Amino acid sequence: MIRQRMIELRGKRSQQEMAELIGISQQQYSNIEQGKRGIKPKYFKKFEVVFNEDIHKLAPDIFLLENTP
């Protein structure tokens, strides 16, 4: 699942810029944005601060319950 909200909020900033603000590599950031990797809980707050958005809205797929339709 591509995390469209993250892409929208990133705007004209590069993935490299976003990764530096969060404190991860550009490759890690790219994988997170593309939905190939999850966001580690230790970075939740950083993502919220950098994007000024609740983590549940940035990456709702992380919080889906297994049995949710």
LINWOQUI-V798578 format. One record per backbone hydrogen bond with DSSP energy under -1.0 kcal/mol. CO is the residue of the C=O (numbers start at 1). NH is the residue of the N-H. E is the energy in kcal/mol with one decimal. If there is no record, write none. Layout:
CO,NH,E ; CO,NH,E
This chain:
2,4,-1.7 ; 3,7,-1.5 ; 4,8,-2.6 ; 5,9,-2.5 ; 6,10,-1.9 ; 7,11,-1.2 ; 10,13,-2.0 ; 14,18,-2.1 ; 15,19,-2.8 ; 16,20,-2.3 ; 17,21,-2.0 ; 18,22,-1.9 ; 19,23,-2.6 ; 19,24,-2.3 ; 25,29,-2.4 ; 26,30,-2.8 ; 27,31,-2.4 ; 28,32,-2.1 ; 29,33,-2.9 ; 30,34,-2.2 ; 31,36,-2.1 ; 31,37,-1.5 ; 32,35,-1.2 ; 33,3,-2.4 ; 40,43,-2.7 ; 41,44,-1.3 ; 43,47,-2.5 ; 44,48,-2.3 ; 45,49,-2.5 ; 46,50,-2.9 ; 47,51,-2.5 ; 48,52,-1.3 ; 48,53,-1.1 ; 54,57,-1.4 ; 54,58,-1.7 ; 55,59,-2.4 ; 59,62,-1.6 ; 60,63,-1.0 ; 65,68,-1.8
